[in-house]
């Protein structure tokens, strides 16, 4: 990922081509090509929903500084959430972690693309 334009193009293509997707909506705040705030949701064919937020800075290079990927079932119950909120200092990958039901697990920093692929792998297996 080298520029905001490249990232958004890659993301739009991934979402457009995703199987098992019913609806996708996202809002982009490109703050003068020095920062990007992206948020939105994707609803899948089983009516599960991914809500996401990402914040990037681009000086000196494009770097993700915060994110949240919240995936829930049709009844709005958490399946998992990856985020970079600065809590759970006990986690070895702090501040990056994954919530699964009542557990908090270590996690590397992820991309929206990786999270969508994780969800699609699960949906295609069903």
C-alpha positions in Angstrom: 0.0 0.0 0.0 1.7 3.1 -1.1 -0.9 5.8 -1.5 -4.4 6.6 -0.3 -5.6 6.3 -3.9 -4.0 2.8 -4.3 -5.5 1.6 -1.0 -9.0 2.8 -1.7 -8.9 1.3 -5.2 -7.7 -2.1 -3.8 -10.4 -2.0 -1.1 -13.2 -1.1 -3.6 -12.2 -4.0 -5.8 -12.1 -6.5 -2.9 -15.5 -5.4 -1.7 -17.0 -5.3 -5.2 -15.7 -8.8 -6.0 -16.5 -10.4 -2.6 -18.9 -13.4 -2.8 -21.4 -13.9 0.0 -22.0 -10.1 0.2 -25.4 -8.4 0.2 -24.6 -4.8 0.9 -21.5 -2.6 1.4 -21.4 1.0 2.4 -18.4 3.1 3.5 -17.5 6.7 4.1 -14.2 8.2 3.2 -12.7 11.3 4.7 -9.5 12.0 2.8 -8.0 14.9 4.8 -5.8 16.6 2.2 -3.8 13.4 1.3 -2.1 13.6 4.7 -4.7 11.5 6.6 -7.5 9.1 5.8 -10.4 8.1 8.0 -12.5 5.2 6.6 -15.6 3.7 8.1 -18.4 1.6 7.0 -20.2 -1.8 7.0 -20.6 -4.9 5.0 -23.6 -7.1 5.3 -23.1 -10.7 4.2 -25.6 -13.2 2.8 -26.2 -14.8 6.2 -27.1 -11.3 7.5 -23.9 -11.1 9.6 -22.3 -7.7 9.5 -18.8 -6.3 9.6 -18.5 -2.7 10.9 -15.1 -1.2 10.4 -13.1 2.0 11.1 -9.5 2.7 10.0 -7.4 5.8 10.5 -4.2 6.4 8.5 -1.5 9.0 8.3 0.6 9.4 5.2 3.6 11.5 6.3 6.3 10.4 5.8 4.7 7.1 4.5 1.2 5.7 4.7 0.7 4.1 8.1 -2.4 2.8 9.9 -2.6 4.3 13.4 -5.9 3.0 14.6 -8.6 0.5 13.6 -11.6 -1.5 14.7 -13.2 -4.4 12.8 -16.4 -5.5 14.6 -18.1 -8.7 13.2 -21.5 -9.7 14.5 -24.2 -12.2 13.6 -27.7 -11.3 12.4 -28.9 -11.0 16.1 -26.2 -8.3 16.7 -24.2 -10.7 18.9 -20.4 -10.4 18.7 -18.5 -13.0 16.7 -15.2 -11.2 16.9 -13.7 -7.8 17.0 -10.1 -6.8 16.2 -9.0 -3.4 17.4 -6.1 -1.2 18.5 -7.7 0.4 21.5 -5.1 1.0 24.2 -6.5 -1.2 26.9 -5.6 -4.8 27.8 -2.0 -4.0 28.5 -1.6 -7.6 29.6 -1.8 -8.8 26.0 1.6 -9.5 24.5 0.7 -7.8 21.2 -0.6 -4.6 23.0 -2.4 -2.5 21.8 -3.4 -5.0 19.0 -5.9 -7.6 20.1 -9.0 -9.7 19.2 -12.2 -10.1 21.2 -13.9 -13.4 20.8 -17.0 -13.8 23.0 -15.6 -13.3 26.5 -11.9 -13.7 25.6 -9.3 -11.2 24.6 -6.5 -12.7 22.5 -3.2 -11.5 21.1 -3.3 -10.3 17.5 -1.0 -8.8 15.0 -2.0 -5.5 13.3 -4.5 -6.5 10.5 -5.8 -5.0 7.4 -9.5 -4.8 6.4 -8.6 -7.1 3.5 -7.4 -9.8 5.9 -10.5 -9.5 8.1 -12.9 -9.8 5.0 -11.0 -12.9 3.8 -11.3 -14.5 7.3 -15.1 -13.9 7.2 -15.5 -15.2 3.7 -13.5 -18.3 4.5 -16.0 -19.0 7.3 -19.0 -18.3 5.2 -17.9 -20.4 2.2 -17.3 -23.4 4.5 -20.9 -23.2 5.8 
